[in-house]
Amino acid sequence: MEISLIGWIHTILGTLAIIVAVLIIATQGFIKSKNNLGKFYLVATLITASTALMLFKNGGFNLAHLLAILTIIAIVLGITSEKFNIFGISKYIQAMSYTGSVLFHLIPGIAEVNKRLPIDNPMGLSVLDPVNIRYYLIFTAIIGTTILIQWYFLWKKRSMS
C-alpha cells in the first residue's frame, strides 16, 4: 500500500504526538498547553486530526474521520477548560480531554499498523477485525485508568489545599 504525502505527514506527526503524550503523562502526570512538549502535542494532534479529514479510502467518511472530529473537539474542550475554571471541574475536564485525545489517535493508528504489519501476513485486515477490537479494548482500559488516576491526584491535591 502506498502512502501519499499528506498520509506521511499525518503518520509521522501522529506517531510523534502519541510518543510525546506518553512521555508527558509518564513524567508530568498531565498534558498542559503551558509547556513546550504540551504545545507540541496539541499542535501535532490538531494537524494529525485535520489531515485525517483529508484522507479518504474507498471514497467516503469513515470511523477514522469521526475520531478525527472527536479529537479536535477534545483538544478544543481541553484548551477551553485550561483557560476557564467552570464550577471547579475544569482541571478534570482538561485531563479527560487531553488524555482521551490520545485514545482517539490510537484507534485508527492500531488499525493502520495491523493492516500493514507484518508485511507478509498482516494481523488485522479491517477496522473491525477481532484482533483490532482487542487492542482497542486494551488501550481504552489503559487510557480510562490513566484518566481515573489523574482525577484522583487532582482530587487529592484539591482536598489538601
ABEGO torsion letter per residue (X at the ends): XBBBAAAAAAAAAAAAAAAAAAAAAAAAGBBBAABAAAAAAAAAAAAAAAAAAABBBGGBBBAAAAAAAAAAAAAAAAAAAAABBBGGAAAAAAAAAAAAAAAAAAAAAAAAAAAAOBAABBABABAABAAAAAAAAAAAAAAAAAAAAAAAAAAAAAAAX
